[in-house]
Amino acid sequence: MQQLVDAFSRKFFYLRLSITDVCNFRCTYCLPNGYKPNGHKSFLSLDEIRRLTHSFAELGTEKIRLTGGEPTMRRDFTDIIATINENPAIKKIAVTTNGYRLARDVAQWRDAGLSAINVSVDSLDPRQFHAITGQDKFHQVMEGIDAAFTAGYDKVKVNVVLMRNVNDKNLPDFLHWIKDRPIQLRFIELMETGDGSDVFNRFHLSGEVIRQRLLNEGWLQIPRARSDGPAQVFTHPDYQGEIGLIMPYEKDFCVTCNRLRVSAIGNLHLCLFGENGIPLRDLLADDAQQQALQQRIQGGLLHKRETHFLHQGDSGITPNLSVIGG
C-alpha cells in the first residue's frame, strides 16, 4: 500500500472530512452571529465522498472524521457513514457534532458503521451552555450522550473549548461528571482565526494550567496510537473517564501531525491554518480519475509546512473553524 508522507517524514493516516459548513449553533468563539451563507455552495455529493475516501484509503488513510459546520445537518448523513464503511481499509469512522440530533439518530448511525463520537459541550451549566452556544439545548445534548452509551458505544469524547473566566474555573464539576462515566473530556485551547482575534485575546488560556493540576493530582499521561488526534490523554485510577488536552500553541505541537483535511467543497487543506487549499473536486466526477486524484493529493502534501506558525500570530486565512471543520 502507498503511504502519504510529507517532506518532514510525517505519515498521515487520518482524514478530517468536512461535509457542510452550515451550523445551527452560534458559538461565541466560532460563529457568534450565526451561519451566514457566502454565495451558493454545493457540498460534496455522496458519490464524490465515496471516490474521495476510496482514494485516501488507497493512500493509507485508516481513520476518517466527519466534521462541519454541523455534519449531522446533512439529510444523507447516515448514508455518508454507510458509504465510507463499505471500504474495509477504513478502520474507524468518527464524527464531531454539537449533539443536537444524537438522541434521535445515534442508534442508526452506529448501525451504519459510525465507530466514534465527539460531542462539543463547553459548559455543564445549562444557562452558561445557552450563553456560549446561542441554543437552549443542554438537556437535549446530555440525553444524546446517554443515548450513545445505550446504543453500544463504550466511550464518548466530549470537547470543551477552554475559555478564561468562562469555564476554566469549572474543572471540579467536569471531573465529578466523568468520575463514573467512560467519557474522555478534552480541553481544547482557543485558537485565533481571522474573524476571532478579539475573542482570542479576551478568552485564550493555556492548557498548561489544567495539565499541571492533573499531574499534581495523580493523573498519568498515556501514549498515542498512530491514527489518534493531537490530544495528550491522562488517566487516573479513581476515574472511569479520561482527560485530554489539545494545546496547539505548545512547542513542537506539529511534530506529530498525522492528519489532513478536506473541506465541504472539495479542497485539500494541509493545515487548519494557512492556505486556500488544493482543489480536488474536478477529479471526483468519475472513477476513471482516481489515479490522477491520488497523484494530486501526494503532490500537494510536499507543500505542507513544518509548523502552523500560530505561536507567531499567523492564523492564516481561515476566517472561522466552521469553514474547514475545526
Protein Blocks (a to p, Z undefined) as FASTA:
>chain_A
ZZdddfkopacfbdcddfbfbdfbdcfklmmnopadebjaddddfklmmmmmmmmmmnop
abdcddedjfklpmklmmmmmmmmmpmklmbdcdddehlmmmmmmmmmmmnopabdcddd
fbfbfklmmmmnopafklmmmmmmmmmmmnopabdcddddddehklmmmmmmmmmmmmmc
ccdcddddddddfklmmmmmmmgccfklmmmmmmmnopacddddfkbcfbdcdddfkbmb
dcddddfkbghklmmgcbdcddfkopacfbfbhpeojafklmmmbmklmmmmmmmmmmmm
mmpcfbeolmnopabjafbfklnoZZ
